[in-house]
Amino acid sequence: MISRQSNGNSQSIFSRYATFAAIVKLLIATFIFSSISSCADNNYAPVRDLEKPRKVLWGSHKIQPGETLFYIAWRYGRDYRELAATNNIPPPYLIKPGEYINLRVKPGYSAKPAAPKKKTARAEKRVTTPPVQTYKGRVSWSWPIKGPIIRKFAVSGVTANKGIDIQGQPGSAVKAAADGVVVYSGSGLIGYGNLVIIKHSDVYLSAYAHNKKIYVKEKNNVKAGQKIAEIGSTGTTTTKLHFEIRKNGKPVNPLKYLPNNQR
């Protein structure tokens, strides 16, 4: 009897030890996975695209060749002046590929631009964000193309859309919606295809996405009604123009700014 009880106790102790060891292994694996995920999250911010907008409140962005501060601000839905203030970047907003832009909101941010610094040897090697003419007064908006609206502005939900989608014929002219200067011309933003961004004032910018062909370059001054691109389907499956207006970096409903009748 003593021998049997001893064996039973040994088996019970072994079973409990095996269960405890399994739990410890599970906890260690969970901790390692969480640590890796946390490190990855702190190294970069998630990409925001047209189809799945995400609010960025943390992280940083590594500057790629050809990117400007205006482009980076647009990508993350931020005011370029806010990013400049957060990262101590004075006009004309010189940035360098390989460096990082802090995306965190800086307490006490003011729209008042920082005073320009004297040029240095290092600054000369940096990529210059296009110098932008300041347009005074109210922005006078016009329709970028004529056509039916196939998708309206929506700030949330499954149908969230940061602008409006206008149907058009392939190759039709896309026109600047107001006077301004081109601050981005390219295809680096996922979901937008061939994209043009125009700065109209310190407050307003506009964007023209999915173009078949672009006719303007960064730093080009444009007039309202000037042909800047041809409508296409790059970055999407439908021939259309995705048009956005942003006020202080935030998307607004273009229909509240465009004339009631297309012209």
N, C-alpha and C positions, 0 to 999 in steps of 0.2 A: 504493500500500500504506500509506504513512504517513497519508494522508487517511482511509482506511477505519478504521485502528486508532484514530485520533483520534475519529471519530464513535462507534465502539463504546465507547470509554472514557467519552465524554460521556454516552451513554445509560445506561451502567452506574452512573455517579456520580449521575445524575438519579433512577434507580430506587431507589438506596440512600437518597438524601435524602428521597424521597417516603415510603418505608417508615419511616424514622426520624421524620418529621413526624407520620405517622399514630399511631405509638406514643406520642409526646409528647402528642398531643391526647387519646388514650385515658387516659393517666395523669392529665392535668389534670382531665378529666371525672370520673374515679373519685375524685380528691381532693376536688373540689367537692361531689360527692354525699355522700361520707363526712362532710364537715364539716357539711353541712346536717342530716344524720341525727343527728350527735352533738349539735348544738345543740338540736335538737328533743327528744332524749332527756333532756337536762339541764334542760329548762324545766318538765317536768311528769312525773308518774308515770303509768304505764298504768292504765287503769280495770280494776278487778277486778270481775267479775260472777259470778253463780251458776254459769254453765255452763263458764266458762274461767278458773278461779282462777290468779292469777299472784303469785309472791312478790315483794314490793316491798322493795328494800334501798336505794333511792336516790330522789332527786327531791323534789318538793314538791307540795302540793295547794293550789289557789286556793280560798279559802272562798267558797261561794255563799250567797245569801240563804236563810235557814231552816235552814242546817246547824249542827250542834253538834259539839263535840269528840268526844262519844260516837259520833255518826254517822260522822265521819271515821275514827275509830279502827276501827269495825266494818267500814267499807268496805275498809280496807287490812289487816285482820287484825292489828291492833295493840292493845296495852293502852293505854287512854286516859291512864293515869297516866304511861306512858312518853313519849307524845307531849307531854303537859303539861310533863314535866321537860325534854325535848329543846328545847322552844320557850319555856321559862321562863314558863309560863302557870300562875299560882297558882289555887287554888279561889276562887270558883266557876266557873273556866274560861271567862272572858269572851273571845269571839272576834268578829272583825269581817269582814263580807263584803268581798271584794277583797284581803284580806291572804293571806299564804301560810303553810301549815303545813309545816315541815321534816319529812320522813319518814325521814331518816337516823337510825340508832340512835346515841344519845349514850353514849359510854363512861362506865362507872361509874354507870349508871342505877340508881336505888333506888326501890322502891315507896312510900317515905315521901313524902307530899305536901308540896309547898312551902308555906311560911308565907304566909298571905293578905297582900296588900299594901293599903295605904290607898287608898281610892277617889279617883280624880282626875276632872277634867272630861272628859278623853278616855275614861276607862273607862265613864263613865255612858252614853256614846253607843254602846257596844259591845253586841253581841247576847249575852245571858246564856245559857249552857248551863244547862239545868234543874238547880236545886239538888237534890241527892240525899240522902235519908235513909240513914244507915248502919244496916243491919240486922245485929245481932249474932247470933252463934251459927250453927248449921248450917242451910243452906237445905233446906226440906222441899219436894220436888218432887212434882207430880201431872201427869197427862196433860192436854194442852191440848184434845184432842178424842178421841172414840172412833172407831176404824176400823182397817182393815188397813194395815200398813206396805207401801208399794209401792216404796220405794227406801230402802236402808239407808245408814248412815254409811260413807264411804270416804275415806281421806286422799290417795290417789293413784290414778293410772291413768285409763283412759277413763271409768270409772264414778265418778270422784271426786265426793264430795258432802259438804258441810260440816255436814250435819245429817241428819234423816230426813224422808221424805215420807209423810204419812198421808192416805189416801183418805177422802173425806167427801161428804156430800150438799150441794148448793148452798144457802147460807143457814144451814147449821148453825152453832151457836155455837162460837166459838173462845174458850177460857178461859185466863186467866193461869196459868202452871204453878207459880207461887210468889208470895209477897208481894213487892212492890217498887214502883218508880216508873217511869213511862214516860219514856224519854229520847229516843225518836224515834217519830214517827207521820207517815208520808207515803209517797210513791212515787218518791223521787229516786234509788234505787239500782237500776241496770239488772239485770234478771233476777229481781228479788224482787217486783215488782208493789207492791200496797199492803202496806206493812210496818210492824210494830210492834216496837220494841225495849224491853225492860224490864230495869232494873238491880235486882238482888236483893241485892247486897253489893259490897264493894270488889273481890271476886274474880269473881263470876258475873253474866253477863247472858244473856238469852234473846231469841230472835227468832221472829216469826210472819209468814210471807210468803204472798203470793198472795191476800190477803183480798179479798172482794167489797166489804165495807164495814167501816170502822173506827169504834169507839165511844169511844175514849179519845184524849186529847190529851197533849202533852208536859207534864210536871210533875204529871200525875195520879198519885196513889197508888192502887195496886190490891191486892186480896187474892187469894190463891190460889183458883181456881175462878170468879173474876169474869169475866163476858162482856166481852171487849175488842174482838171483831170477828166477822164472818161469813165462813165459808169461801167461797172463790171460785177464780177461774182467772186473775187479773190477772198479767201477766208470764209466763204459761205457757199451755199448751194443754189442761191437765187440771185438773179440780176437785180440789184437794188443799190440804193445809196443809204448808208446808215449815217445820220446826221445828228451831231450833239452840240449843245451849247453848255459851257461850264462857267459858273459864276463863283469867283474865288475858289476855284478848284472843285466845286461841287456840281454834279449834273442838275440841270433845270429843264423844265418842259419847253422845248423849242416853240411849240404852238402858242405859248404866251408871249413870244417875242417876234415871231414872223407875222407879216401882214395877213389879214383874214383871207384874202384872195391871192392865189398864186399868180405870179406875173413873170 
